[in-house]
Amino acid sequence: MNKNNQKVPSTINSILINNQKWFGFLLVLVFLLSMFIYFILESNNLKEYIFSSILFASFIYGIHLVFIQEKRLGSSKIQLINVDIIFAILGAFLTYLLTQFLPISSIIASATVGIIGYLTFKKNSFAIYCGSFVGMTSAGIFNYYELLLASFICGVIFVIVKPILNGYGGRLGTIAFISTVIVALLFNK
């Protein structure tokens, strides 16, 4: 407590809150860099190396332009405990369960969860839809615990990256992709 009887935020919490856009930008950048390094190590010929280098440079340049453009919007405050994490988990499990117990494709299940999420929880519909992309994972790849971890990571990344890339297509799918790749790498899938 300080002199005015206000709580002094912890150092890590303060850094995250005051630099949310930078943290989100760096999170996406680190993921892209790790995927680039993986592709470089796995490439067998010069064409693959050149293609992955151009693709990586394009992604970095695009993210940089978007970040610079959104810098004018000002900073928003991150809440480390956020209900969007729960809604992302809910969206993932609803989609996963629909594909497991009903004879419908994961695409239809994700769209259904997204529409129902929008009609019932408009404020959190993006988190639900983002989680539904994680739920499109095959039961042969993730079990329930791995899906829970992937959807939790998805929710956390969603909360962190929420203020950047607004209005740009692919944000939710990219967040879901990053979270599922992290879990797949953790469990050697």
C-alpha contacts under 8 A as a table, 3 or more apart, distances in Angstrom:
res1	aa1	res2	aa2	distance
1	M	4	N	7.77
1	M	5	N	5.53
1	M	6	Q	5.63
1	M	7	K	4.96
1	M	8	V	5.84
2	N	5	N	5.48
2	N	6	Q	5.85
2	N	7	K	6.80
2	N	8	V	6.67
3	K	6	Q	7.52
9	P	13	N	6.39
9	P	14	S	5.85
10	S	13	N	5.27
10	S	14	S	5.98
11	T	14	S	5.10
11	T	15	I	6.13
12	I	15	I	5.11
12	I	16	L	6.20
13	N	16	L	5.19
13	N	17	I	6.08
13	N	80	L	7.99
14	S	17	I	5.16
14	S	18	N	6.04
15	I	18	N	5.37
15	I	19	N	5.95
16	L	19	N	5.34
16	L	20	Q	5.48
16	L	23	F	7.04
16	L	78	I	7.21
17	I	20	Q	5.62
17	I	77	K	5.39
17	I	78	I	5.11
17	I	79	Q	7.43
18	N	75	S	7.65
18	N	77	K	6.87
19	N	22	W	5.38
19	N	23	F	6.10
19	N	75	S	7.92
20	Q	23	F	5.03
20	Q	24	G	6.10
20	Q	75	S	7.69
20	Q	76	S	7.38
20	Q	77	K	7.09
20	Q	78	I	6.39
20	Q	160	I	6.36
20	Q	161	V	7.66
21	K	24	G	5.10
21	K	25	F	6.04
21	K	67	F	8.00
21	K	75	S	7.37
21	K	160	I	7.65
21	K	161	V	6.95
21	K	163	P	6.71
21	K	164	I	6.36
22	W	25	F	4.99
22	W	26	L	6.02
23	F	26	L	5.09
23	F	27	L	6.03
23	F	160	I	7.34
24	G	27	L	5.04
24	G	28	V	6.38
24	G	157	I	7.73
24	G	160	I	5.56
24	G	161	V	4.70
24	G	164	I	7.43
25	F	28	V	5.40
25	F	29	L	6.10
25	F	63	I	7.68
25	F	67	F	7.35
25	F	161	V	7.47
25	F	164	I	7.89
26	L	29	L	4.81
26	L	30	V	5.92
27	L	30	V	5.32
27	L	31	F	6.34
28	V	31	F	5.18
28	V	32	L	6.19
29	L	32	L	5.12
29	L	33	L	6.04
29	L	60	I	7.16
30	V	33	L	5.01
30	V	34	S	6.09
31	F	34	S	5.15
31	F	35	M	6.22
31	F	178	I	7.20
32	L	35	M	5.13
32	L	36	F	6.04
32	L	56	F	7.15
32	L	59	F	7.99
33	L	36	F	4.96
33	L	37	I	6.18
33	L	56	F	7.70
34	S	37	I	5.12
34	S	38	Y	6.18
35	M	38	Y	4.99
35	M	39	F	6.20
36	F	39	F	5.15
36	F	40	I	6.15
36	F	52	S	6.79
36	F	53	S	7.50
36	F	56	F	6.46
37	I	40	I	5.05
37	I	41	L	6.14
38	Y	41	L	5.20
38	Y	42	E	6.15
39	F	42	E	5.01
39	F	43	S	5.79
39	F	49	Y	7.74
39	F	52	S	6.94
40	I	43	S	5.23
40	I	49	Y	6.01
40	I	52	S	7.39
43	S	46	L	7.82
43	S	48	E	5.79
43	S	49	Y	6.13
44	N	48	E	7.08
45	N	48	E	5.71
45	N	49	Y	6.57
46	L	49	Y	5.01
46	L	50	I	6.11
47	K	50	I	5.18
47	K	51	F	6.02
48	E	51	F	5.08
48	E	52	S	6.01
49	Y	52	S	5.33
49	Y	53	S	6.07
50	I	53	S	5.06
50	I	54	I	6.16
51	F	54	I	5.25
51	F	55	L	6.10
52	S	55	L	4.99
52	S	56	F	5.95
53	S	56	F	5.14
53	S	57	A	6.09
54	I	57	A	5.13
54	I	58	S	6.07
55	L	58	S	5.11
55	L	59	F	6.22
56	F	59	F	5.16
56	F	60	I	6.21
57	A	60	I	5.16
57	A	61	Y	6.06
58	S	61	Y	5.15
58	S	62	G	6.01
59	F	62	G	5.11
59	F	63	I	6.06
60	I	63	I	5.19
60	I	64	H	6.02
61	Y	64	H	5.01
61	Y	65	L	6.21
62	G	65	L	5.14
62	G	66	V	6.22
63	I	66	V	5.13
63	I	67	F	6.00
64	H	67	F	5.11
64	H	68	I	6.12
65	L	68	I	5.19
65	L	69	Q	6.06
66	V	69	Q	5.04
66	V	70	E	6.10
66	V	164	I	7.94
66	V	165	L	6.63
67	F	70	E	5.18
67	F	71	K	6.11
67	F	164	I	6.92
67	F	165	L	7.54
68	I	71	K	5.14
68	I	72	R	7.63
69	Q	72	R	6.41
70	E	73	L	5.50
70	E	74	G	7.83
70	E	164	I	6.81
70	E	165	L	7.74
71	K	74	G	6.01
71	K	75	S	7.79
76	S	163	P	6.92
78	I	159	V	7.26
78	I	160	I	6.82
79	Q	82	N	5.77
79	Q	159	V	7.77
80	L	159	V	7.96
82	N	85	I	5.96
82	N	86	I	7.73
82	N	159	V	7.30
83	V	86	I	5.32
83	V	87	F	6.49
84	D	87	F	4.93
84	D	88	A	6.07
84	D	124	N	6.20
84	D	127	A	5.53
84	D	128	I	7.78
84	D	155	G	6.32
84	D	158	F	7.83
84	D	159	V	6.87
85	I	88	A	5.15
85	I	89	I	6.37
85	I	127	A	7.28
85	I	152	F	6.30
85	I	154	C	7.60
85	I	155	G	3.99
85	I	156	V	5.99
85	I	158	F	7.70
85	I	159	V	7.25
86	I	89	I	5.13
86	I	90	L	6.14
86	I	152	F	7.72
86	I	155	G	7.19
87	F	90	L	4.85
87	F	91	G	6.05
87	F	124	N	6.83
87	F	127	A	5.77
87	F	128	I	5.11
87	F	131	G	7.40
87	F	155	G	7.73
88	A	91	G	5.10
88	A	92	A	6.19
88	A	127	A	4.86
88	A	128	I	4.72
88	A	129	Y	7.30
88	A	130	C	6.27
88	A	131	G	4.07
88	A	132	S	7.26
88	A	151	S	6.15
88	A	152	F	7.20
88	A	154	C	6.88
88	A	155	G	5.20
89	I	92	A	5.14
89	I	93	F	6.23
89	I	128	I	7.60
89	I	131	G	5.90
89	I	148	L	6.72
89	I	151	S	4.91
89	I	152	F	5.99
89	I	155	G	6.97
90	L	93	F	5.31
90	L	94	L	6.05
90	L	128	I	6.69
90	L	131	G	7.10
91	G	94	L	5.27
91	G	95	T	6.18
91	G	113	V	6.51
91	G	114	G	7.78
91	G	117	G	7.92
91	G	127	A	7.61
91	G	128	I	4.42
91	G	129	Y	6.24
91	G	130	C	7.36
91	G	131	G	4.64
91	G	132	S	4.55
91	G	135	G	7.09
92	A	95	T	5.37
92	A	96	Y	6.06
92	A	128	I	7.46
92	A	130	C	7.95
92	A	131	G	4.37
92	A	132	S	4.32
92	A	133	F	6.78
92	A	134	V	5.42
92	A	135	G	3.90
92	A	136	M	7.51
92	A	147	L	7.61
92	A	151	S	6.13
93	F	96	Y	4.94
93	F	97	L	5.89
93	F	132	S	7.50
93	F	135	G	5.87
93	F	147	L	7.69
93	F	148	L	7.88
94	L	97	L	5.23
94	L	98	L	6.05
94	L	113	V	6.86
94	L	132	S	7.32
94	L	135	G	7.28
95	T	98	L	5.14
95	T	99	T	6.35
95	T	106	S	7.02
95	T	109	A	5.27
95	T	110	S	5.47
95	T	113	V	6.34
95	T	132	S	5.43
95	T	133	F	7.97
95	T	135	G	4.96
95	T	136	M	6.36
96	Y	99	T	5.40
96	Y	100	Q	6.30
96	Y	106	S	7.63
96	Y	109	A	7.93
96	Y	132	S	7.80
96	Y	135	G	4.48
96	Y	136	M	6.02
96	Y	137	T	7.08
96	Y	138	S	7.92
96	Y	139	A	7.91
97	L	100	Q	4.96
97	L	101	F	6.02
98	L	101	F	5.51
98	L	102	L	5.48
98	L	104	I	7.37
98	L	106	S	7.92
98	L	109	A	5.97
99	T	102	L	5.65
99	T	103	P	6.76
99	T	104	I	5.82
99	T	105	S	6.09
99	T	106	S	5.62
99	T	109	A	6.36
99	T	136	M	7.82
100	Q	103	P	7.75
100	Q	139	A	7.56
104	I	108	I	6.43
104	I	109	A	6.67
105	S	108	I	5.40
105	S	109	A	6.26
106	S	109	A	4.91
106	S	110	S	5.97
106	S	135	G	7.91
106	S	136	M	5.06
106	S	137	T	7.93
107	I	110	S	5.19
107	I	111	A	6.20
107	I	136	M	7.14
108	I	111	A	5.10
108	I	112	T	6.01
109	A	112	T	5.08
109	A	113	V	6.15
109	A	136	M	7.87
110	S	113	V	5.16
110	S	114	G	6.05
110	S	129	Y	7.20
110	S	132	S	5.14
110	S	133	F	6.44
110	S	135	G	7.51
110	S	136	M	6.80
111	A	114	G	4.98
111	A	115	I	6.13
111	A	129	Y	7.97
112	T	115	I	5.21
112	T	116	I	6.10
113	V	116	I	5.17
113	V	117	G	5.80
113	V	128	I	7.46
113	V	129	Y	6.88
113	V	132	S	6.68
114	G	117	G	5.01
114	G	118	Y	6.13
114	G	125	S	6.90
114	G	126	F	7.97
114	G	128	I	6.48
114	G	129	Y	4.72
114	G	132	S	7.08
115	I	118	Y	5.11
115	I	119	L	6.21
116	I	119	L	5.09
116	I	120	T	6.06
117	G	120	T	5.31
117	G	121	F	5.40
117	G	122	K	6.87
117	G	124	N	7.61
117	G	125	S	5.08
117	G	128	I	6.09
117	G	129	Y	7.22
118	Y	121	F	5.49
118	Y	122	K	4.69
118	Y	123	K	7.97
118	Y	124	N	7.70
118	Y	125	S	4.75
118	Y	126	F	7.88
119	L	122	K	6.21
121	F	124	N	5.48
121	F	125	S	5.65
122	K	125	S	5.00
123	K	126	F	7.81
124	N	127	A	5.46
124	N	128	I	6.46
125	S	128	I	5.04
125	S	129	Y	6.09
126	F	129	Y	5.07
126	F	130	C	5.98
126	F	172	L	7.77
127	A	130	C	5.04
127	A	131	G	6.12
127	A	155	G	7.01
127	A	158	F	7.03
128	I	131	G	5.13
128	I	132	S	6.15
129	Y	132	S	4.90
129	Y	133	F	6.67
129	Y	172	L	7.59
130	C	133	F	5.45
130	C	134	V	7.09
130	C	154	C	7.57
130	C	158	F	7.85
130	C	172	L	4.92
130	C	173	G	6.66
130	C	175	I	7.33
130	C	176	A	6.32
131	G	134	V	5.17
131	G	135	G	6.38
131	G	151	S	6.00
131	G	154	C	6.69
131	G	155	G	7.21
131	G	176	A	6.87
132	S	135	G	4.80
132	S	136	M	6.47
133	F	136	M	5.27
133	F	137	T	7.73
133	F	172	L	7.79
133	F	173	G	6.45
133	F	176	A	5.87
134	V	137	T	5.98
134	V	147	L	7.58
134	V	150	A	7.02
134	V	151	S	6.22
134	V	154	C	7.62
134	V	176	A	5.26
134	V	177	F	7.40
134	V	179	S	7.79
134	V	180	T	6.65
135	G	147	L	7.29
135	G	151	S	7.79
137	T	141	I	6.92
137	T	142	F	6.88
138	S	141	I	5.41
138	S	142	F	6.60
139	A	142	F	5.43
139	A	143	N	6.13
140	G	143	N	7.55
141	I	189	K	6.89
142	F	145	Y	7.74
142	F	146	E	5.41
142	F	147	L	5.79
143	N	146	E	5.40
143	N	147	L	6.09
144	Y	147	L	5.00
144	Y	148	L	6.05
145	Y	148	L	4.98
145	Y	149	L	6.29
146	E	149	L	5.06
146	E	150	A	6.08
146	E	183	V	6.84
147	L	150	A	5.01
147	L	151	S	5.95
148	L	151	S	5.21
148	L	152	F	6.02
149	L	152	F	5.06
149	L	153	I	6.13
149	L	183	V	7.10
150	A	153	I	5.14
150	A	154	C	6.02
150	A	179	S	5.33
150	A	180	T	5.42
150	A	182	I	7.64
150	A	183	V	5.79
151	S	154	C	4.76
151	S	155	G	6.10
151	S	176	A	7.88
151	S	179	S	7.19
152	F	155	G	5.04
152	F	156	V	6.26
153	I	156	V	5.08
153	I	157	I	6.08
153	I	179	S	5.56
154	C	157	I	5.19
154	C	158	F	5.93
154	C	175	I	6.11
154	C	176	A	5.70
154	C	178	I	7.73
154	C	179	S	5.16
154	C	180	T	7.96
155	G	158	F	4.93
155	G	159	V	6.20
156	V	159	V	5.21
156	V	160	I	6.29
157	I	160	I	5.05
157	I	161	V	5.90
157	I	175	I	6.56
157	I	179	S	7.82
158	F	161	V	5.25
158	F	162	K	5.50
158	F	172	L	7.74
158	F	175	I	6.56
159	V	162	K	5.20
160	I	163	P	7.54
161	V	164	I	5.60
161	V	165	L	7.73
162	K	165	L	7.55
162	K	166	N	7.48
163	P	166	N	6.64
165	L	168	Y	5.48
165	L	171	R	6.62
166	N	171	R	7.98
168	Y	171	R	6.60
170	G	173	G	5.24
170	G	174	T	5.89
171	R	174	T	5.17
171	R	175	I	6.24
172	L	175	I	5.14
172	L	176	A	6.24
173	G	176	A	5.07
173	G	177	F	5.98
174	T	177	F	4.96
174	T	178	I	6.08
175	I	178	I	5.21
175	I	179	S	6.28
176	A	179	S	5.21
176	A	180	T	6.15
177	F	180	T	5.27
177	F	181	V	6.04
178	I	181	V	5.23
178	I	182	I	6.17
179	S	182	I	5.16
179	S	183	V	6.39
180	T	183	V	5.19
180	T	184	A	5.98
181	V	184	A	4.92
181	V	185	L	6.00
182	I	185	L	5.23
182	I	186	L	6.16
183	V	186	L	4.94
183	V	187	F	6.23
184	A	187	F	5.32
184	A	188	N	5.76
184	A	189	K	4.81
185	L	188	N	4.95
185	L	189	K	6.33
186	L	189	K	7.93
